[in-house]
Amino acid sequence: MPELPEVETVRRGLQPVMEGARFVRVEARRPDLRFPFPKNFADRLEGQSVTGLGRRAKYLLADLSSGEVLLMHLGMSGSFRVLHGRDEETPGEFLYERSKIAAHDHVVFHMSNGALVTFNDPRRFGYMKLIPRAELNQHPMISGLGPEPLGNAFSGAMLAAACAGKKTSLKAALSDQKVVAGLGNIYVCEALHRAHVSPKRTASTLALKSGAPHARADALADAIKAVLNDAIKAGGSSLRDHRQTDGDLGYFQHSFRVYDRAGTKCPTPKCKGKIRRIVQGTRSTFYCPVCQR
């Protein structure tokens, strides 16, 4: 499933063609995706302008002139394709041709600026909802989310407080959307390695007995921010289904330090360890048992 950097990459790709534009026509080509479409979905969108396009965790949020918010989730295999004019530029050496199977093009937005924004989702795990802006923060899909790791307030102290008393592994805690919003398996592994913290460590050890954050909490918060920013700059990771909106593959998967690198030498300078794969909560974890303590 796409994580925060992938969703942010998609948001940045959609922003120039959706923000400030109006929905001229909306095609919902089936009654549902993971969930049924909202009642009168197309009618409620048509004629409305997108006043802002944001992101919360792994959700795309389009503010509408009607006062509602179009919440969009990519699911496992969902992606947006943008066609604006006759030419479609796909820069980068990892060009990937989009699926041309029309049966997987489930939603099409015809924008007032001439852009055609198509949501394609072969597995249909994605979904879209319309929520009144005043009720968004109380909506079940939003209300329980933890802090944004790229927000100014995110810190080691905040991370330590969120993990206080937790007896689960640090890997499990960081993957919990109530602790940190938007992180998933890939970037948790990468951040833990950058911070030299073991994924097997108990989550509560991010805080001292006094409740103050341990130095490893500060290092981990900094590593989370760094790895997410690096991934966003690279266009997100392209594992299996994720593609940018122009069809181009992201580059960050070529910069993984540990993820999917079991058996290779640890990239930490002077470390003699090798990357190991273990299973935690049915998910693969990649780490260096030598420099991650």
C-alpha positions as CSV (number, residue, x, y, z in Angstrom):
1,M,0.0,0.0,0.0
2,P,1.4,3.5,-0.8
3,E,2.8,5.3,2.2
4,L,3.0,9.0,2.9
5,P,5.7,9.9,0.3
6,E,3.8,8.1,-2.5
7,V,0.5,9.9,-1.5
8,E,2.3,13.2,-1.3
9,T,3.9,12.7,-4.7
10,V,0.4,12.0,-6.1
11,R,-1.0,15.1,-4.4
12,R,1.8,17.3,-6.0
13,G,1.1,15.8,-9.4
14,L,-2.7,16.5,-9.1
15,Q,-2.4,19.9,-7.6
16,P,-1.6,21.9,-10.8
17,V,-4.6,20.5,-12.7
18,M,-7.2,20.2,-9.9
19,E,-6.6,23.1,-7.5
20,G,-8.6,26.1,-8.7
21,A,-10.4,24.1,-11.4
22,R,-14.0,23.1,-11.5
23,F,-15.6,19.6,-12.0
24,V,-17.4,19.9,-15.3
25,R,-18.3,16.3,-15.6
26,V,-17.7,13.3,-13.3
27,E,-18.0,9.7,-14.4
28,A,-18.3,7.0,-11.7
29,R,-18.3,3.9,-13.9
30,R,-19.3,1.5,-11.2
31,P,-21.4,1.8,-8.0
32,D,-18.5,1.1,-5.6
33,L,-14.8,0.5,-5.0
34,R,-13.9,-0.8,-1.6
35,F,-17.0,1.0,-0.3
36,P,-20.0,2.3,-2.2
37,F,-19.7,5.8,-3.7
38,P,-21.5,8.5,-1.7
39,K,-25.1,9.1,-2.6
40,N,-25.4,11.3,-5.7
41,F,-21.6,11.3,-5.9
42,A,-21.3,12.8,-9.4
43,D,-24.1,15.3,-9.0
44,R,-22.5,16.6,-5.7
45,L,-19.1,17.2,-7.4
46,E,-20.2,18.6,-10.8
47,G,-20.1,22.4,-10.8
48,Q,-17.9,22.5,-7.7
49,S,-14.4,24.0,-7.7
50,V,-11.4,22.6,-5.9
51,T,-10.3,25.3,-3.5
52,G,-7.4,23.4,-2.1
53,L,-5.8,19.9,-2.4
54,G,-4.2,18.6,0.7
55,R,-3.1,15.4,2.4
56,R,-3.7,13.9,5.8
57,A,-1.7,10.7,6.5
58,K,-2.4,8.5,3.4
59,Y,-5.6,10.4,2.4
60,L,-5.9,13.0,-0.4
61,L,-8.2,15.8,0.6
62,A,-9.8,18.1,-2.0
63,D,-11.6,21.0,-0.4
64,L,-14.7,21.9,-2.5
65,S,-16.5,25.2,-3.0
66,S,-19.6,23.5,-1.6
67,G,-18.1,23.2,1.8
68,E,-17.5,19.4,1.5
69,V,-14.2,17.6,1.3
70,L,-13.5,14.9,-1.3
71,L,-11.5,12.3,0.6
72,M,-9.6,9.9,-1.7
73,H,-7.6,6.8,-0.7
74,L,-5.5,4.9,-3.2
75,G,-5.9,1.5,-1.5
76,M,-3.5,-1.2,-2.7
77,S,-3.4,-0.5,-6.4
78,G,-5.1,2.7,-7.0
79,S,-3.4,5.5,-9.1
80,F,-4.4,8.7,-10.9
81,R,-3.6,9.4,-14.5
82,V,-3.5,13.0,-15.7
83,L,-4.0,13.9,-19.4
84,H,-3.8,17.7,-20.1
85,G,-3.8,18.6,-23.7
86,R,-2.6,16.3,-26.5
87,D,0.9,15.7,-25.1
88,E,1.7,13.9,-21.9
89,E,5.3,14.4,-20.7
90,T,6.8,11.6,-18.7
91,P,10.3,12.6,-17.7
92,G,12.7,10.2,-16.1
93,E,14.4,7.0,-17.1
94,F,12.0,4.6,-15.4
95,L,9.1,5.2,-17.7
96,Y,6.2,2.8,-17.1
97,E,3.3,2.5,-19.5
98,R,-0.1,2.8,-17.8
99,S,-2.7,0.1,-18.0
100,K,-5.0,0.7,-20.9
101,I,-7.7,-1.6,-19.6
102,A,-10.7,0.6,-19.5
103,A,-12.4,-1.7,-17.0
104,H,-10.0,-0.5,-14.4
105,D,-10.7,3.2,-15.0
106,H,-13.4,3.6,-12.4
107,V,-13.6,7.4,-11.9
108,V,-13.0,10.1,-14.4
109,F,-12.9,13.8,-13.5
110,H,-13.4,16.2,-16.4
111,M,-11.9,19.5,-15.2
112,S,-12.8,23.0,-16.4
113,N,-9.1,23.6,-17.5
114,G,-9.4,20.8,-19.9
115,A,-7.5,18.2,-17.8
116,L,-8.8,14.6,-17.6
117,V,-8.1,13.0,-14.3
118,T,-8.7,9.3,-14.2
119,F,-8.6,7.0,-11.2
120,N,-7.5,3.5,-12.1
121,D,-7.7,0.7,-9.5
122,P,-7.5,-3.0,-10.7
123,R,-8.0,-4.4,-7.2
124,R,-10.6,-1.8,-6.1
125,F,-9.3,-1.3,-2.6
126,G,-9.3,2.4,-3.0
127,Y,-12.3,4.6,-2.1
128,M,-13.7,8.1,-2.2
129,K,-16.0,9.8,0.3
130,L,-17.6,13.2,0.6
131,I,-17.5,14.7,4.1
132,P,-18.6,18.2,5.3
133,R,-15.4,20.1,6.1
134,A,-16.8,21.1,9.6
135,E,-17.1,17.3,10.4
136,L,-13.8,16.1,8.9
137,N,-11.7,16.0,12.0
138,Q,-14.4,14.0,13.8
139,H,-14.8,11.5,10.9
140,P,-13.8,8.0,11.9
141,M,-11.2,7.8,9.2
142,I,-9.5,10.9,10.4
143,S,-10.2,11.4,14.1
144,G,-7.9,8.6,15.4
145,L,-4.8,9.6,13.3
146,G,-1.6,10.4,15.0
147,P,0.6,13.5,14.3
148,E,1.9,14.2,10.8
149,P,5.6,13.3,10.8
150,L,6.5,16.2,8.6
151,G,4.6,18.7,10.7
152,N,6.5,21.4,12.6
153,A,5.3,20.0,16.0
154,F,6.6,16.5,15.4
155,S,9.6,15.7,17.7
156,G,11.3,13.1,19.8
157,A,9.3,14.2,22.8
158,M,6.0,13.8,20.9
159,L,7.2,10.3,19.7
160,A,8.2,9.2,23.2
161,A,4.9,10.4,24.7
162,A,3.0,8.5,22.0
163,C,4.9,5.3,22.8
164,A,4.8,5.6,26.6
165,G,3.7,2.4,28.3
166,K,3.6,0.5,25.0
167,K,4.9,-3.1,25.3
168,T,4.8,-3.7,21.6
169,S,7.9,-3.6,19.4
170,L,9.1,-0.3,18.1
171,K,8.4,-1.5,14.6
172,A,4.8,-2.2,15.5
173,A,4.3,1.0,17.3
174,L,5.6,3.2,14.4
175,S,3.4,1.3,12.0
176,D,0.4,2.2,14.1
177,Q,-1.4,5.1,12.4
178,K,-2.5,6.3,15.9
179,V,1.1,6.8,16.8
180,V,2.4,8.4,13.6
181,A,0.3,9.1,10.6
182,G,1.3,7.9,7.2
183,L,4.2,5.6,8.0
184,G,4.2,2.0,6.8
185,N,6.5,-1.0,6.5
186,I,9.1,0.5,4.1
187,Y,9.8,3.8,5.8
188,V,9.7,2.5,9.3
189,C,12.5,0.1,8.4
190,E,14.4,2.8,6.7
191,A,14.0,5.3,9.5
192,L,15.0,2.8,12.2
193,H,18.2,2.0,10.3
194,R,19.1,5.7,9.9
195,A,18.6,6.2,13.6
196,H,20.5,3.0,14.5
197,V,17.6,1.8,16.6
198,S,16.5,-1.9,16.6
199,P,13.0,-2.7,15.3
200,K,12.7,-5.3,18.1
201,R,13.2,-2.7,20.9
202,T,10.2,-2.2,23.1
203,A,8.4,1.0,22.1
204,S,8.3,2.4,25.7
205,T,12.1,2.6,25.8
206,L,11.9,5.8,23.7
207,A,11.3,7.6,27.0
208,L,13.4,7.7,30.2
209,K,11.9,6.8,33.6
210,S,11.3,10.5,34.1
211,G,9.1,10.6,31.0
212,A,11.6,12.7,29.1
213,P,12.5,11.5,25.6
214,H,15.6,9.3,25.3
215,A,18.3,10.5,22.9
216,R,17.1,7.6,20.6
217,A,13.7,9.2,20.4
218,D,15.2,12.5,19.0
219,A,17.4,10.6,16.6
220,L,14.4,8.5,15.4
221,A,12.1,11.6,14.9
222,D,14.9,13.3,12.9
223,A,15.4,10.1,10.8
224,I,11.7,9.8,10.1
225,K,11.6,13.3,8.7
226,A,14.7,12.8,6.7
227,V,13.7,9.6,5.0
228,L,10.2,10.9,4.2
229,N,11.6,14.1,2.7
230,D,14.2,12.2,0.7
231,A,11.5,9.8,-0.6
232,I,9.2,12.7,-1.6
233,K,12.0,14.5,-3.5
234,A,12.7,11.2,-5.3
235,G,9.1,10.9,-6.3
236,G,8.1,8.1,-3.9
237,S,9.0,4.4,-4.0
238,S,7.7,2.3,-6.9
239,L,7.1,-1.1,-5.5
240,R,4.5,-3.2,-7.4
241,D,1.6,-0.9,-8.0
242,H,2.6,2.6,-7.1
243,R,3.1,5.1,-10.0
244,Q,3.3,8.8,-10.1
245,T,0.5,10.7,-11.8
246,D,2.5,11.1,-15.0
247,G,3.1,7.4,-15.3
248,D,6.8,7.7,-14.2
249,L,8.4,5.4,-11.7
250,G,9.7,7.0,-8.5
251,Y,13.4,6.7,-7.8
252,F,13.6,6.2,-4.0
253,Q,13.5,2.4,-4.2
254,H,17.1,2.6,-5.5
255,S,18.2,4.4,-2.3
256,F,16.9,1.8,0.2
257,R,19.4,1.1,2.9
258,V,17.8,-2.0,4.3
259,Y,14.3,-2.6,2.8
260,D,14.4,-5.8,0.7
261,R,18.2,-5.9,1.0
262,A,18.5,-9.1,3.2
263,G,22.0,-10.6,3.0
264,T,23.7,-7.5,1.7
265,K,26.4,-5.5,3.6
266,C,25.1,-2.8,6.0
267,P,25.6,0.6,4.4
268,T,26.5,2.2,7.7
269,P,30.2,3.3,7.5
270,K,32.6,0.9,9.3
271,C,29.7,-1.4,10.2
272,K,30.5,-5.1,9.5
273,G,27.0,-6.3,9.8
274,K,24.7,-7.7,7.1
275,I,21.1,-6.8,6.6
276,R,18.7,-9.4,8.1
277,R,15.1,-10.1,7.4
278,I,12.7,-11.1,10.2
279,V,8.9,-11.3,10.4
280,Q,7.1,-9.0,12.8
281,G,3.3,-9.1,12.9
282,T,3.2,-11.0,9.6
283,R,5.2,-8.2,7.9
284,S,8.9,-8.4,6.8
285,T,11.3,-6.3,8.8
286,F,14.8,-5.5,7.4
287,Y,17.5,-4.3,9.8
288,C,21.1,-4.6,10.8
289,P,21.6,-6.5,14.0
290,V,25.0,-5.0,14.5
291,C,24.5,-1.2,14.3
292,Q,20.8,-1.1,15.3
293,R,20.5,-1.5,19.0
